[in-house]
Amino acid sequence: MSRNSLRRALIVGALGLSLGGGVLLPSSASAQFGGIVYDPTNYAQNVLTAARSLQQINNQIQQIQNQATSLINEAKNLASLPTSTIAALQSQVQRTQQLLGQAQRIAYDVQDIQNAFTARYKGTALSGGAAQMVANADERWKDSVGAFEDALRVQAGVVGNIEGARSAINTLVGASQSAQGALQAAQAGNQLLALQAQQLADLTAALTAQARAQTLDAARSAATEAEGRERFRRFRKAN
């Protein structure tokens, strides 16, 4: 058979199949392109699996970010306040204590006060000889003058601490407002309370020094009155 006869036979056979049995189609949804089989169902499943995996990865990343944020916040809450005024406050308290410790003649000591009053303010101190009375009166006057001088020095020291207190307040308020965590805020609050305690200590010292001076002056007046009565008694007795 010649080449042309074979070609005609193949064309007739193809037409016969087309007219008699219809066009043949693949039985499944798969298709083959260049030797590669494409399955839409498997492709959709693979895409869905990849999307789920990506979502899981995103969730894990978010969890890690949340944990990192939590750790940062915990670190801030545990961070110490970089500013401290405690040393300055302690120095101010020590200065006030030193001024009180420099009290002249009658110090802030129970036994010292008892001895001074026994020697100059009561009992036989008011009924001795004339020379002794004059000497005791002079000592009582020195007690009063010294006490008033001490009170003025303590008051001056307290006034001098005001500038330090103002500076400490500004520093601590600024530190409290910029605190990064609970610990820093609490430490700033504690230092403000310490400042308040220091100011109360200064106020107590000033009031105590003033009261000491007033008390000694009142004691001097009482002793002078008692001594005057003794002198008058003696004068009447002599006449």
Phi and psi in degrees as GROMACS dihedral restraints (atoms count N, CA, C in turn):
[ dihedral_restraints ]
;  ai    aj    ak    al  type     phi  dphi    fc
    3     4     5     6     1   -77.3    20    10
    4     5     6     7     1   167.5    20    10
    6     7     8     9     1   -62.9    20    10
    7     8     9    10     1   -38.8    20    10
    9    10    11    12     1   -68.7    20    10
   10    11    12    13     1   -37.8    20    10
   12    13    14    15     1   -65.2    20    10
   13    14    15    16     1   -40.2    20    10
   15    16    17    18     1   -64.9    20    10
   16    17    18    19     1   -37.7    20    10
   18    19    20    21     1   -66.7    20    10
   19    20    21    22     1   -41.6    20    10
   21    22    23    24     1   -65.1    20    10
   22    23    24    25     1   -37.5    20    10
   24    25    26    27     1   -65.2    20    10
   25    26    27    28     1   -40.8    20    10
   27    28    29    30     1   -65.6    20    10
   28    29    30    31     1   -40.0    20    10
   30    31    32    33     1   -64.7    20    10
   31    32    33    34     1   -43.2    20    10
   33    34    35    36     1   -63.5    20    10
   34    35    36    37     1   -42.4    20    10
   36    37    38    39     1   -62.5    20    10
   37    38    39    40     1   -41.3    20    10
   39    40    41    42     1   -64.1    20    10
   40    41    42    43     1   -41.4    20    10
   42    43    44    45     1   -64.9    20    10
   43    44    45    46     1   -38.8    20    10
   45    46    47    48     1   -61.9    20    10
   46    47    48    49     1   -44.7    20    10
   48    49    50    51     1   -62.4    20    10
   49    50    51    52     1   -38.4    20    10
   51    52    53    54     1   -67.8    20    10
   52    53    54    55     1   -39.6    20    10
   54    55    56    57     1   -80.1    20    10
   55    56    57    58     1   -32.9    20    10
   57    58    59    60     1   -85.6    20    10
   58    59    60    61     1   -48.7    20    10
   60    61    62    63     1  -112.4    20    10
   61    62    63    64     1    -1.1    20    10
   63    64    65    66     1    82.0    20    10
   64    65    66    67     1   176.5    20    10
   66    67    68    69     1   -78.3    20    10
   67    68    69    70     1   134.3    20    10
   69    70    71    72     1   -83.1    20    10
   70    71    72    73     1   128.1    20    10
   72    73    74    75     1  -119.0    20    10
   73    74    75    76     1   154.1    20    10
   75    76    77    78     1   -64.2    20    10
   76    77    78    79     1   146.7    20    10
   78    79    80    81     1   -78.7    20    10
   79    80    81    82     1   -16.5    20    10
   81    82    83    84     1  -116.7    20    10
   82    83    84    85     1   174.6    20    10
   84    85    86    87     1   -83.3    20    10
   85    86    87    88     1    -1.0    20    10
   87    88    89    90     1   -76.7    20    10
   88    89    90    91     1   152.9    20    10
   90    91    92    93     1  -136.1    20    10
   91    92    93    94     1   154.1    20    10
   93    94    95    96     1  -120.5    20    10
   94    95    96    97     1   125.1    20    10
   96    97    98    99     1  -125.4    20    10
   97    98    99   100     1   114.4    20    10
   99   100   101   102     1    58.0    20    10
  100   101   102   103     1    31.1    20    10
  102   103   104   105     1    92.6    20    10
  103   104   105   106     1    -3.9    20    10
  105   106   107   108     1  -105.1    20    10
  106   107   108   109     1   127.0    20    10
  108   109   110   111     1   -87.9    20    10
  109   110   111   112     1   124.7    20    10
  111   112   113   114     1  -104.7    20    10
  112   113   114   115     1   120.7    20    10
  114   115   116   117     1  -117.6    20    10
  115   116   117   118     1   107.3    20    10
  117   118   119   120     1   -59.2    20    10
  118   119   120   121     1   -36.9    20    10
  120   121   122   123     1   -64.4    20    10
  121   122   123   124     1   -49.0    20    10
  123   124   125   126     1   -62.7    20    10
  124   125   126   127     1   -37.7    20    10
  126   127   128   129     1   -62.2    20    10
  127   128   129   130     1   -43.4    20    10
  129   130   131   132     1   -64.4    20    10
  130   131   132   133     1   -41.2    20    10
  132   133   134   135     1   -63.3    20    10
  133   134   135   136     1   -41.0    20    10
  135   136   137   138     1   -64.7    20    10
  136   137   138   139     1   -39.9    20    10
  138   139   140   141     1   -63.9    20    10
  139   140   141   142     1   -42.6    20    10
  141   142   143   144     1   -64.4    20    10
  142   143   144   145     1   -41.3    20    10
  144   145   146   147     1   -63.5    20    10
  145   146   147   148     1   -42.2    20    10
  147   148   149   150     1   -63.9    20    10
  148   149   150   151     1   -39.2    20    10
  150   151   152   153     1   -65.1    20    10
  151   152   153   154     1   -41.8    20    10
  153   154   155   156     1   -64.5    20    10
  154   155   156   157     1   -41.4    20    10
  156   157   158   159     1   -62.6    20    10
  157   158   159   160     1   -41.1    20    10
  159   160   161   162     1   -64.1    20    10
  160   161   162   163     1   -39.5    20    10
  162   163   164   165     1   -64.6    20    10
  163   164   165   166     1   -40.8    20    10
  165   166   167   168     1   -62.2    20    10
  166   167   168   169     1   -41.2    20    10
  168   169   170   171     1   -63.7    20    10
  169   170   171   172     1   -42.1    20    10
  171   172   173   174     1   -62.3    20    10
  172   173   174   175     1   -39.9    20    10
  174   175   176   177     1   -63.9    20    10
  175   176   177   178     1   -41.7    20    10
  177   178   179   180     1   -64.6    20    10
  178   179   180   181     1   -40.0    20    10
  180   181   182   183     1   -62.5    20    10
  181   182   183   184     1   -41.7    20    10
  183   184   185   186     1   -64.0    20    10
  184   185   186   187     1   -40.1    20    10
  186   187   188   189     1   -62.6    20    10
  187   188   189   190     1   -42.6    20    10
  189   190   191   192     1   -62.8    20    10
  190   191   192   193     1   -41.3    20    10
  192   193   194   195     1   -63.5    20    10
  193   194   195   196     1   -41.5    20    10
  195   196   197   198     1   -63.5    20    10
  196   197   198   199     1   -41.5    20    10
  198   199   200   201     1   -64.4    20    10
  199   200   201   202     1   -40.5    20    10
  201   202   203   204     1   -63.5    20    10
  202   203   204   205     1   -42.3    20    10
  204   205   206   207     1   -62.9    20    10
  205   206   207   208     1   -41.2    20    10
  207   208   209   210     1   -63.5    20    10
  208   209   210   211     1   -41.8    20    10
  210   211   212   213     1   -64.6    20    10
  211   212   213   214     1   -39.0    20    10
  213   214   215   216     1   -64.0    20    10
  214   215   216   217     1   -43.0    20    10
  216   217   218   219     1   -64.9    20    10
  217   218   219   220     1   -40.2    20    10
  219   220   221   222     1   -63.8    20    10
  220   221   222   223     1   -39.6    20    10
  222   223   224   225     1   -63.6    20    10
  223   224   225   226     1   -39.0    20    10
  225   226   227   228     1   -65.2    20    10
  226   227   228   229     1   -40.1    20    10
  228   229   230   231     1   -66.0    20    10
  229   230   231   232     1   -26.6    20    10
  231   232   233   234     1   -95.8    20    10
  232   233   234   235     1    -4.6    20    10
  234   235   236   237     1   -72.4    20    10
  235   236   237   238     1   136.5    20    10
  237   238   239   240     1   -80.7    20    10
  238   239   240   241     1   152.9    20    10
  240   241   242   243     1   -68.0    20    10
  241   242   243   244     1   126.0    20    10
  243   244   245   246     1   -72.8    20    10
  244   245   246   247     1   -12.5    20    10
  246   247   248   249     1  -108.9    20    10
  247   248   249   250     1   135.4    20    10
  249   250   251   252     1  -138.6    20    10
  250   251   252   253     1   131.5    20    10
  252   253   254   255     1  -111.8    20    10
  253   254   255   256     1     9.0    20    10
  255   256   257   258     1   -61.4    20    10
  256   257   258   259     1   -44.0    20    10
  258   259   260   261     1   -61.0    20    10
  259   260   261   262     1   -42.8    20    10
  261   262   263   264     1   -65.0    20    10
  262   263   264   265     1   -40.7    20    10
  264   265   266   267     1   -65.2    20    10
  265   266   267   268     1   -42.3    20    10
  267   268   269   270     1   -62.7    20    10
  268   269   270   271     1   -37.8    20    10
  270   271   272   273     1   -64.2    20    10
  271   272   273   274     1   -39.2    20    10
  273   274   275   276     1   -66.2    20    10
  274   275   276   277     1   -41.6    20    10
  276   277   278   279     1   -63.1    20    10
  277   278   279   280     1   -41.2    20    10
  279   280   281   282     1   -63.6    20    10
  280   281   282   283     1   -38.5    20    10
  282   283   284   285     1   -63.8    20    10
  283   284   285   286     1   -41.6    20    10
  285   286   287   288     1   -64.7    20    10
  286   287   288   289     1   -40.3    20    10
  288   289   290   291     1   -63.0    20    10
  289   290   291   292     1   -38.9    20    10
  291   292   293   294     1   -63.6    20    10
  292   293   294   295     1   -40.0    20    10
  294   295   296   297     1   -64.0    20    10
  295   296   297   298     1   -40.3    20    10
  297   298   299   300     1   -66.8    20    10
  298   299   300   301     1   -36.5    20    10
  300   301   302   303     1   -70.6    20    10
  301   302   303   304     1   -15.9    20    10
  303   304   305   306     1   -90.5    20    10
  304   305   306   307     1    15.0    20    10
  306   307   308   309     1   -56.3    20    10
  307   308   309   310     1   132.6    20    10
  309   310   311   312     1   -83.2    20    10
  310   311   312   313     1   145.8    20    10
  312   313   314   315     1    63.4    20    10
  313   314   315   316     1   -80.9    20    10
  315   316   317   318     1   -98.8    20    10
  316   317   318   319     1   107.3    20    10
  318   319   320   321     1   -83.3    20    10
  319   320   321   322     1   177.5    20    10
  321   322   323   324     1   -83.2    20    10
  322   323   324   325     1    68.3    20    10
  324   325   326   327     1  -142.4    20    10
  325   326   327   328     1   129.5    20    10
  327   328   329   330     1   -60.2    20    10
  328   329   330   331     1   -46.9    20    10
  330   331   332   333     1   -66.3    20    10
  331   332   333   334     1   -39.4    20    10
  333   334   335   336     1   -62.8    20    10
  334   335   336   337     1   -42.3    20    10
  336   337   338   339     1   -63.7    20    10
  337   338   339   340     1   -43.0    20    10
  339   340   341   342     1   -61.7    20    10
  340   341   342   343     1   -44.5    20    10
  342   343   344   345     1   -64.5    20    10
  343   344   345   346     1   -41.5    20    10
  345   346   347   348     1   -65.1    20    10
  346   347   348   349     1   -43.1    20    10
  348   349   350   351     1   -69.1    20    10
  349   350   351   352     1   -35.3    20    10
  351   352   353   354     1   -65.8    20    10
  352   353   354   355     1   -36.5    20    10
  354   355   356   357     1   -81.2    20    10
  355   356   357   358     1   -29.1    20    10
  357   358   359   360     1  -130.5    20    10
  358   359   360   361     1   -14.5    20    10
  360   361   362   363     1  -116.9    20    10
  361   362   363   364     1   -11.5    20    10
  363   364   365   366     1  -155.8    20    10
  364   365   366   367     1   171.1    20    10
  366   367   368   369     1    64.2    20    10
  367   368   369   370     1  -135.4    20    10
  369   370   371   372     1   -65.7    20    10
  370   371   372   373     1   -18.5    20    10
  372   373   374   375     1   -64.0    20    10
  373   374   375   376     1   -21.5    20    10
  375   376   377   378     1  -102.0    20    10
  376   377   378   379     1     1.9    20    10
  378   379   380   381     1  -129.9    20    10
  379   380   381   382     1    17.3    20    10
  381   382   383   384     1   -80.0    20    10
  382   383   384   385     1  -161.6    20    10
  384   385   386   387     1   -72.2    20    10
  385   386   387   388     1   169.1    20    10
  387   388   389   390     1   -60.1    20    10
  388   389   390   391     1   -42.9    20    10
  390   391   392   393     1   -63.2    20    10
  391   392   393   394     1   -39.9    20    10
  393   394   395   396     1   -66.5    20    10
  394   395   396   397     1   -38.3    20    10
  396   397   398   399     1   -62.6    20    10
  397   398   399   400     1   -42.8    20    10
  399   400   401   402     1   -63.7    20    10
  400   401   402   403     1   -42.6    20    10
  402   403   404   405     1   -63.8    20    10
  403   404   405   406     1   -42.3    20    10
  405   406   407   408     1   -65.9    20    10
  406   407   408   409     1   -40.1    20    10
  408   409   410   411     1   -62.5    20    10
  409   410   411   412     1   -40.4    20    10
  411   412   413   414     1   -64.9    20    10
  412   413   414   415     1   -39.2    20    10
  414   415   416   417     1   -66.7    20    10
  415   416   417   418     1   -38.7    20    10
  417   418   419   420     1   -66.4    20    10
  418   419   420   421     1   -38.6    20    10
  420   421   422   423     1   -63.1    20    10
  421   422   423   424     1   -41.1    20    10
  423   424   425   426     1   -64.6    20    10
  424   425   426   427     1   -36.6    20    10
  426   427   428   429     1   -59.3    20    10
  427   428   429   430     1   -45.8    20    10
  429   430   431   432     1   -67.3    20    10
  430   431   432   433     1   -46.1    20    10
  432   433   434   435     1   -62.5    20    10
  433   434   435   436     1   -43.0    20    10
  435   436   437   438     1   -62.7    20    10
  436   437   438   439     1   -38.7    20    10
  438   439   440   441     1   -66.9    20    10
  439   440   441   442     1   -40.7    20    10
  441   442   443   444     1   -65.6    20    10
  442   443   444   445     1   -37.7    20    10
  444   445   446   447     1   -64.4    20    10
  445   446   447   448     1   -41.7    20    10
  447   448   449   450     1   -61.7    20    10
  448   449   450   451     1   -42.0    20    10
  450   451   452   453     1   -61.9    20    10
  451   452   453   454     1   -41.6    20    10
  453   454   455   456     1   -64.9    20    10
  454   455   456   457     1   -38.2    20    10
  456   457   458   459     1   -67.4    20    10
  457   458   459   460     1   -42.3    20    10
  459   460   461   462     1   -63.1    20    10
  460   461   462   463     1   -43.0    20    10
  462   463   464   465     1   -62.1    20    10
  463   464   465   466     1   -39.5    20    10
  465   466   467   468     1   -64.2    20    10
  466   467   468   469     1   -39.3    20    10
  468   469   470   471     1   -64.4    20    10
  469   470   471   472     1   -39.9    20    10
  471   472   473   474     1   -64.3    20    10
  472   473   474   475     1   -43.3    20    10
  474   475   476   477     1   -62.1    20    10
  475   476   477   478     1   -39.0    20    10
  477   478   479   480     1   -64.0    20    10
  478   479   480   481     1   -26.0    20    10
  480   481   482   483     1   -78.8    20    10
  481   482   483   484     1   -11.7    20    10
  483   484   485   486     1   -63.5    20    10
  484   485   486   487     1   -41.4    20    10
  486   487   488   489     1   -63.4    20    10
  487   488   489   490     1   -41.0    20    10
  489   490   491   492     1   -63.8    20    10
  490   491   492   493     1   -37.3    20    10
  492   493   494   495     1   -66.3    20    10
  493   494   495   496     1   -40.2    20    10
  495   496   497   498     1   -62.2    20    10
  496   497   498   499     1   -44.6    20    10
  498   499   500   501     1   -63.1    20    10
  499   500   501   502     1   -41.1    20    10
  501   502   503   504     1   -64.9    20    10
  502   503   504   505     1   -39.3    20    10
  504   505   506   507     1   -62.3    20    10
  505   506   507   508     1   -46.7    20    10
  507   508   509   510     1   -60.2    20    10
  508   509   510   511     1   -43.2    20    10
  510   511   512   513     1   -64.4    20    10
  511   512   513   514     1   -45.5    20    10
  513   514   515   516     1   -72.9    20    10
  514   515   516   517     1   -36.9    20    10
  516   517   518   519     1   -65.0    20    10
  517   518   519   520     1   -42.3    20    10
  519   520   521   522     1   -62.8    20    10
  520   521   522   523     1   -40.9    20    10
  522   523   524   525     1   -66.9    20    10
  523   524   525   526     1   -37.1    20    10
  525   526   527   528     1   -66.8    20    10
  526   527   528   529     1   -40.7    20    10
  528   529   530   531     1   -69.3    20    10
  529   530   531   532     1   -29.6    20    10
  531   532   533   534     1  -100.4    20    10
  532   533   534   535     1    13.2    20    10
  534   535   536   537     1   -61.9    20    10
  535   536   537   538     1   136.4    20    10
  537   538   539   540     1   -94.7    20    10
  538   539   540   541     1    -9.4    20    10
  540   541   542   543     1  -157.0    20    10
  541   542   543   544     1   175.9    20    10
  543   544   545   546     1   -63.7    20    10
  544   545   546   547     1   -38.8    20    10
  546   547   548   549     1   -64.8    20    10
  547   548   549   550     1   -44.2    20    10
  549   550   551   552     1   -63.3    20    10
  550   551   552   553     1   -42.1    20    10
  552   553   554   555     1   -63.1    20    10
  553   554   555   556     1   -42.1    20    10
  555   556   557   558     1   -65.3    20    10
  556   557   558   559     1   -40.7    20    10
  558   559   560   561     1   -66.5    20    10
  559   560   561   562     1   -38.1    20    10
  561   562   563   564     1   -64.0    20    10
  562   563   564   565     1   -41.1    20    10
  564   565   566   567     1   -63.8    20    10
  565   566   567   568     1   -39.8    20    10
  567   568   569   570     1   -64.0    20    10
  568   569   570   571     1   -39.0    20    10
  570   571   572   573     1   -70.0    20    10
  571   572   573   574     1   -33.2    20    10
  573   574   575   576     1   -64.9    20    10
  574   575   576   577     1   -37.9    20    10
  576   577   578   579     1   -66.2    20    10
  577   578   579   580     1   -38.2    20    10
  579   580   581   582     1   -63.8    20    10
  580   581   582   583     1   -38.7    20    10
  582   583   584   585     1   -62.7    20    10
  583   584   585   586     1   -42.2    20    10
  585   586   587   588     1   -62.6    20    10
  586   587   588   589     1   -41.3    20    10
  588   589   590   591     1   -63.2    20    10
  589   590   591   592     1   -39.5    20    10
  591   592   593   594     1   -64.1    20    10
  592   593   594   595     1   -40.4    20    10
  594   595   596   597     1   -67.4    20    10
  595   596   597   598     1   -38.3    20    10
  597   598   599   600     1   -64.7    20    10
  598   599   600   601     1   -37.4    20    10
  600   601   602   603     1   -63.9    20    10
  601   602   603   604     1   -41.7    20    10
  603   604   605   606     1   -62.6    20    10
  604   605   606   607     1   -43.7    20    10
  606   607   608   609     1   -62.6    20    10
  607   608   609   610     1   -42.3    20    10
  609   610   611   612     1   -61.9    20    10
  610   611   612   613     1   -42.7    20    10
  612   613   614   615     1   -62.9    20    10
  613   614   615   616     1   -44.1    20    10
  615   616   617   618     1   -64.3    20    10
  616   617   618   619     1   -44.1    20    10
  618   619   620   621     1   -65.2    20    10
  619   620   621   622     1   -38.8    20    10
  621   622   623   624     1   -65.0    20    10
  622   623   624   625     1   -45.1    20    10
  624   625   626   627     1   -63.3    20    10
  625   626   627   628     1   -40.9    20    10
  627   628   629   630     1   -65.7    20    10
  628   629   630   631     1   -43.4    20    10
  630   631   632   633     1   -64.3    20    10
  631   632   633   634     1   -36.9    20    10
  633   634   635   636     1   -61.1    20    10
  634   635   636   637     1   -45.3    20    10
  636   637   638   639     1   -63.6    20    10
  637   638   639   640     1   -44.4    20    10
  639   640   641   642     1   -65.8    20    10
  640   641   642   643     1   -38.0    20    10
  642   643   644   645     1   -66.5    20    10
  643   644   645   646     1   -44.8    20    10
  645   646   647   648     1   -64.7    20    10
  646   647   648   649     1   -36.7    20    10
  648   649   650   651     1   -67.9    20    10
  649   650   651   652     1   -38.2    20    10
  651   652   653   654     1   -66.4    20    10
  652   653   654   655     1   -38.6    20    10
  654   655   656   657     1   -65.0    20    10
  655   656   657   658     1   -38.8    20    10
  657   658   659   660     1   -63.2    20    10
  658   659   660   661     1   -42.5    20    10
  660   661   662   663     1   -63.2    20    10
  661   662   663   664     1   -41.5    20    10
  663   664   665   666     1   -65.4    20    10
  664   665   666   667     1   -41.4    20    10
  666   667   668   669     1   -66.3    20    10
  667   668   669   670     1   -38.5    20    10
  669   670   671   672     1   -64.2    20    10
  670   671   672   673     1   -39.9    20    10
  672   673   674   675     1   -64.7    20    10
  673   674   675   676     1   -44.1    20    10
  675   676   677   678     1   -64.4    20    10
  676   677   678   679     1   -39.7    20    10
  678   679   680   681     1   -66.5    20    10
  679   680   681   682     1   -37.0    20    10
  681   682   683   684     1   -64.1    20    10
  682   683   684   685     1   -39.0    20    10
  684   685   686   687     1   -64.6    20    10
  685   686   687   688     1   -38.9    20    10
  687   688   689   690     1   -65.5    20    10
  688   689   690   691     1   -40.7    20    10
  690   691   692   693     1   -64.2    20    10
  691   692   693   694     1   -41.0    20    10
  693   694   695   696     1   -65.7    20    10
  694   695   696   697     1   -38.5    20    10
  696   697   698   699     1   -61.9    20    10
  697   698   699   700     1   -43.1    20    10
  699   700   701   702     1   -66.2    20    10
  700   701   702   703     1   -38.7    20    10
  702   703   704   705     1   -63.6    20    10
  703   704   705   706     1   -44.7    20    10
  705   706   707   708     1   -63.8    20    10
  706   707   708   709     1   -39.9    20    10
  708   709   710   711     1   -65.1    20    10
  709   710   711   712     1   -37.1    20    10
  711   712   713   714     1   -73.2    20    10
  712   713   714   715     1   -24.2    20    10
